[in-house]
Amino acid sequence: MLAEHVLTQGSASAAELAERFQVSLMTIHRDLDELERQGVVRKYRGGVTAQPSGVFESNVAFRMRTMPAEKDAIAGRAVEMIEPGMAVMLDDSTTSLALARRLETITPLTVVTNFLEGINLLAQMRDIRLLALGGDYDPLHDSFLGVSCIEAIELLQVDLCFVSTSAVTAGFAYHQEQHIVSVKRAMLASAARKILLLDHTKLSRTALHRVAPLSGFDGVIIDAGASEEALRELDEHKVAYEVAAP
């Protein structure tokens, strides 16, 4: 219940949690230490958060709850780019997962992914040939990563690759974690066409590691919540983006 509350609220103070659950501060801090160890939340002075920062990405359970309508709108535009018979690669983002939910309508397809949630979903769909990328399982992202995952990607060549990322600014896509960046770069290198999927909260944000220049993508799809200022910045960097209808 503690984890559920923090994931729903995004952040909370230790005092607030102690009062809500009628336990001591010592008990709350002990429980929060365990949630932090599991990668569910990050502690800060006086409280805890599931929100991302420039060096930490949110737990997948929190990301699954955020911007569902916006991600679905983006997926609705992205699926129009896919034709039966294609080979498509999806990263471990929850925006790509929204796209995976729509793929059963355009079979036959070959779909490649390292996202366990996506693997479980796609495995139930008829006429989809599923290539599950293995590697080191990362519970924070619910996906397979590492050297063996990258080597498996490098043996493939797909028609389309859809990825998302945590931050976009100054004409580049960024992510907080280096091992995620390595896998995304390998995916992009394996594709004839590369599409970046972005809900508007990722725009004009920064993160530690540079993934790729936006000019390296064949298209960028953003939801309608993007501000005029954020879109002007993309225009200034001559980014080929489109806004998905809600």
C-alpha positions, 0 to 999 in steps of 0.5 A, spaced: 500 500 500 505 504 501 508 503 494 501 504 491 500 511 494 507 514 492 506 511 485 499 514 485 501 521 488 508 521 485 511 524 491 510 524 499 513 526 505 515 521 510 511 525 515 505 525 511 506 517 510 507 516 517 500 519 519 497 516 513 499 509 515 499 510 522 506 508 523 512 511 526 517 515 522 522 510 523 518 504 520 516 509 514 524 510 513 525 503 514 520 501 509 522 507 504 529 504 504 527 497 502 523 501 496 529 505 494 533 498 494 528 495 489 528 501 485 521 503 486 522 510 489 528 515 490 529 518 497 530 525 498 531 529 505 524 529 508 521 525 503 520 520 497 519 521 490 517 516 484 518 522 479 524 522 474 530 527 475 536 528 470 540 522 473 534 517 475 528 514 471 522 513 474 520 506 475 516 502 470 510 502 474 510 509 475 511 510 468 505 506 466 500 510 470 503 517 467 500 520 460 496 514 458 491 518 453 497 522 450 501 515 449 495 512 446 494 518 441 501 518 439 501 510 438 494 512 434 499 516 429 505 511 429 501 505 427 499 508 421 506 508 419 506 500 419 504 495 414 503 488 414 509 484 413 514 489 416 519 487 421 518 492 427 522 493 433 520 496 439 524 499 445 522 498 453 518 505 453 511 505 455 509 509 449 512 503 445 507 499 449 501 503 447 503 502 440 504 494 441 497 494 443 494 496 436 499 491 432 494 486 432 490 490 427 495 490 422 498 483 421 502 479 419 508 482 423 514 481 425 515 484 432 522 485 436 522 487 443 526 487 450 520 489 454 517 484 458 510 487 458 510 487 451 513 480 450 507 478 454 502 482 450 505 480 443 505 473 445 498 473 445 496 476 439 495 472 432 499 472 426 505 476 430 512 473 429 515 475 436 522 475 437 524 476 444 531 480 446 534 476 452 539 479 456 540 481 463 533 482 466 532 489 469 526 490 474 526 497 474 525 497 467 522 490 466 526 489 460 532 485 458 539 489 457 546 489 457 551 486 452 548 480 450 541 484 448 545 489 444 549 483 440 542 480 439 540 487 436 546 487 432 544 481 428 538 484 426 535 489 420 528 491 421 524 496 417 521 500 423 524 502 430 520 506 435 523 508 441 522 513 446 526 517 451 526 521 457 528 528 455 529 532 449 532 539 449 537 543 444 536 538 438 538 532 442 534 526 445 537 524 452 536 519 457 538 518 465 542 511 464 547 509 460 545 502 459 539 504 457 542 509 452 547 503 449 541 499 447 537 504 444 543 506 440 543 499 437 536 499 436 536 505 432 542 502 428 539 496 426 533 500 423 531 502 416 527 508 419 527 510 426 521 514 429 521 517 436 515 517 440 514 523 445 509 525 450 510 533 451 512 532 458 519 530 455 520 536 451 525 541 454 527 537 459 535 534 460 538 528 462 545 525 463 546 521 457 545 523 450 542 518 446 542 521 439 541 527 435 533 529 433 536 529 426 538 522 426 530 520 426 526 519 420 520 522 424 518 525 431 511 524 434 508 528 439 502 529 443 497 535 442 499 537 449 506 540 447 507 548 448 508 553 443 515 554 446 517 547 446 515 546 438 518 553 437 525 549 439 524 543 435 522 548 429 529 552 430 533 545 430 529 543 423 526 537 427 521 533 422 516 532 427 508 531 427 503 532 433 498 527 434 491 528 434 488 527 441 
